[in-house]
Amino acid sequence: MTDKMKITVLFLAILINTISCMNTNEKISKNTPPPEEFFQGKDLIMAKAIAESNITEIERLIARENYDVNVRGQVTSHGRVQQFTYLNYAVLIRNVKSAEKLLQLNADVNLIALDGGGQLGNMNIASGGKNRSLMELLLKYKVNLNNPLAESPVNPLLIGDSDKSLITLLIENGADLNHQNYIDGSTPLFTALSIGKFEYVNYFLDQGANPLLLDSSGNSVAYLVQKEIEEGRLSDFGLKEYSKLLNRFKNELRIQFPLNRNNRKSLEQSISRYENLTKEEKDLLGSEELERIDKYRNSLSKGVDLIERPLD
C-alpha cells in the first residue's frame, strides 16, 4: 500500500469512526458533534434548530428571517477549518428529519463540506455512517454520486463491516466505479485492494472498474498487484489472492505485463481534474489549490516530478 493510499484509508476510518459514534436520537446527544464546531453567529441558531429537529424554527428562519439555506459556515475546530452547509451538518449528525426539510426548502444537495482541507459530499458523509435512510433521501433529491471534488461514496462503505447492498444501491443509481478522488486519483478499486477486501476487488472488476487508472503517484491497481508479487513480502494468503488477480488481468482483461509507474501521466491527469472544474468549484478551493496545480504544470514543463526526479 502506498503512503497516499494509507492516508486515504486512515482519513476514511477517522470519518467513519466519528460518524459511527453519533447517537441517532433526534435530540442533541453527548456524542453528536455540537453546532458550535461548525457554525457561529446567527448561523448557530439554525444549526441548533437542525440538531434538535425543530422543523418549525427551520422554516421560520428561512421564510421570515431570510436565512440562506445554502450558506456555508466557517469555524476553526480542533485545529481544522470546518466549512459545512446546513445540509452537510444535518447529514453528518444523521438527522433525516431536518435534512429532508432543508431539501424541501431548496438546499443544494451537491454542495460539499470542507473539512480541514478534505472535501466531503453529502453522500460521502451518509455512506460513512452506512445510513440507508439518509442515502435513500439524498438519492431521491438526485445527489451527484460522482462529485468532481469528492471521492467516490462507495469508498466509505468498504471500511469496517462492508454492506454490499448499500454499495450495490449506489452503483445501480449511477455511482461510477472509475470516479477518481480529486486529490489522489484513487478509485474504490484502489481502496478495496489496499485493505485486502478481494471479494470487492473482483466485484468491482465484474462491474467494469478499470485496473489501469492511475493515482497521483503514477500507480495503477494492476501495477500495484505486479509490484507486490515481485517484492515477495506477501503472506501465503495474500500471494494466492494477488496471483489470482494477476492471472485475471492477463487472461480476462488482456493487460500486457510488465507495467511501470507513470508519473508524467498522473501529473497530467491531476491538472486535468482541476481544469475540468467549474469556476465556482475552483473558487471554493482557492488560491492554494491553483498554486499546487501550477507546481504540477511547472514540473511537467521541466520534465521532472515534484521532487526533481526525471519523469518516465
N, C-alpha and C positions, 0 to 999 in steps of 0.2 A: 504494500500500500504506500503510495507517495505521501509526502508530508502534507500537500494540499488536500489530498483525499482524507487524511486523518483529521485535519482541521475541519473539513466539511462535516464529517461524521460526528465529530465532537460537538460542533455547533448544533447539529440536529438533535443530538442526545440531550444537550442542555435545554433546548427549546421544548422538547417533549417532556422532560422532567419538570420544567416549570409549569407547563400546561396540565400535566397529569396530577400535580399536587393540588390543583384547584378543586374546590367544592362546587358541585353543580347546583347547589341551593341558590335560589334567586336573590336572597338577601346577601349582603356583603359578609363573607366569612373570613376567618383569620388567614386562610390560605389564598384568598383572592388578591391578586396584585392591586393595591389601592389606587384609586383615581389620581391621587397626588403624584404618583410616579410617572404619569403620562400627561397630565393637564394642570394648568394653573389659571388664575384669574376667573373670568366668567365661564370659561370652558369647563372648569371644575364643577360648576353647578350642573351642567349637562352630564358630565361623566358620572357624577353621583346618582343622578336620576337613572342612568343606564344600568349602573351596578345594582340599584335597588328595584329594577323593573318597574319604575314609576312612569308608565306609559302616558298618563295624563300630563305629567310635567314635561316629558319629552315633546309631546305635541304642542304644549303651550309655549315652550321656549322657541320652537321653530316658527309657529304661527303668529304668536303675539310679540315675542322679543326679537324676532328676525335673526335668530341664530343661523349660521351657515352650516347645513347638515354635513358638508364635506370639508370642514376646516380640519387642519392637521395641527395638533398640539406640538409643543417643543419644550421638553423638560430634560435636564441632566439628572439622571438617577443611577446610583451605583457606578458612577464613572462613565456612563454611556449616555449619549444624546438619544432620547426616545422621541420619535415623531409619528404619532398614531392618529388616525382619524377616529371619530366616534364609533364608526362601524368596526374598524380594526380592534378597538378596545372591547366592544360587545362580543366579538368573536373570540378574542383572547380569553375572556372570563366565562365563555360558554353560555352566554345569556341569549338563548334563542329568541325569547320574547322581545327583548329590546332590539336585537339585531333585525328581526322581522319588521318591527315598527319603523326603524331607521330606513330600511329598504323601501317600505311603503311610502316614506316621505322623501324618496328620491336620492338616498345615499348612493354614491357611486361604488358599486360592488368591486370595481377593479383598482381602486386607489390602494397603493401599497403602504405598509408601515416601514419606517426606517428605524432600525434597532442597532444603535452603535456602529453603524457602517454596513450592516447587513440589510437586505431587502426582503420583506415578507409579504406575500399576497394573502388575501383573506383565506383562500383555500389552503395555503401552506399552514396557516395557523390552525384552521379547523382540522386538517388531516393530522397535524402534530398531536392533537388531542384525541384522534380517532373518533371524532364525534359525528356520527351518521346524521343526526338531526340537523346540525349546522351545515354539514356538507350538502345535504339534500336541499336545504333552504338556499344556499348560495347557487347551486345548480339551477334552481327554479328561477333565479334572477339573472341567469346567463353569465355567470362569472367566467372570465377568461382563464382556462386551465393551462395556458401556455404564455403567461405574462412575461414579456421580454426582460423585465427587471428582476424577476423572481426565479428560483429554481423550480423544478417540477414538483407539484404537490404529491406526487407518488413517493418521493424520497422519504418524507417523514413516516409514511406508513410502513416502511421497511425496518425501521429501528424498533428494537424490542419485540414484542409479540405482534407479528405481522398479521394483518387482516386482509386476506386475499379478496374477499367480497368487496371491500372498500376500494382496493386497487382496481379491481375489475369495473366497479362503478365509475371511476374516473376515466378509465380507458374507453369504456362504452360511451361516455359523454364527451369525448374529444381530447383527452389528455394525450399529448404526443410523447411517446417514449424516447424520441430523439430530440426533445426540447432540452437545450443546454443551459446550465447555470450561467447567468450573465458574467460573473466574475471568473469562475474557474473552469467553465466549459464542460463540466461533468454532466452526466445523464443518470437516470435511475439504474442503468446497466452498470455504470461505474460503482454506484453505491452498493448494489447487491453483491458485486464481486468483492468489494473492499471489506464487507462484513461477513463474507463466506456464506451467503444465502444462495446456494447454487440452484435450488428449486426456482427461485425468481430470476436468476440469470437466464436459465433455459426458458422460462415462461416468457420473459421479455423478448428473447430471440424469436420465440414462436410468434409473438405479436408484432414482429417487424423492427425490433431495436437493432441499430447499426453498430457493430463492434469496431468499426473503423473510424468513428468520430473521435476527434482529438480534444483532450482537455488543454488547459492553458500551459501545461508543461510539455506539450507535444506528444503525450501518450495516448494510445488508443487502448480499448479493453483487450483487443486481440494481441497487441504488442505486450501489454502487461502480463497476459497469460503466458506468452512465449518467454518473457523475461524471468518470471517466477520459476518456471520449469528449468530454465538454463542455470539459474543461480543455485539450484539444488538444496534449498532450505525448507522445502515443504514437508509437512508430515505425510505419512503414508496415505491418509485420507485426502489431504489436500492435493497430493500428487495425482491421485486417482481422478479427482474431480477436474483438476486443471487439464489433465491429459485428455479426458473426455471432451472438454470444451475445445481444446486444440484440434482434436480429430473432427469435431463438428464444424469448426471454422474451415478446415481444409476440405473435407469431403462434401459437406452440405452447402456451405456458403462460397466455396471455391476461392478462398482467400489464399494468396500466394505468400509463402513464408520463405526466408526470414523477413521480419518487419523491422523498421527503425523508428526511433523517436523523430518527430518532425517539428522542430522549434519554429522554423520560418512560417509554416502554415498555421501553427497555433497563434502566433502573433498576428498574422493577417486576419484570422477569424475573430480574435478579441477586438481588433479595430473595427471589423465589420459589424460586430454586435452593437458597438457604440454608434456607428454611423447609421444603423438601421432604426435607432430610437427616434421618437418624435421630439420636437423642440421642448415640449413640456417635460418629457422624461429626462432629457439632457439637463434642463434647468434644475430639475429636482436633485440630480446627482451633483450638480455644482461644478465649480472650477477645479477642485481637486481631482475629479474624475477626468476632466479634459486634460489636465497635466499628466495623469497616468497614461492616457491614450497617446499623448504627444511623445512620451518617452518610448512607447512601443513603435511609433512611426519613425522616430529618430534611430532606434536600434535597427529597424528594417533597412533604412536608407544606408546605414553603415555596414550592414551585413553581419551584425553581431547580436547576441542575445542581451538580456538585461544586465548580465554581469560580464559583458565584453568578450564572451567566447564566440568564435566564428559560428555562424548559422550553418545548417546542414548543406 
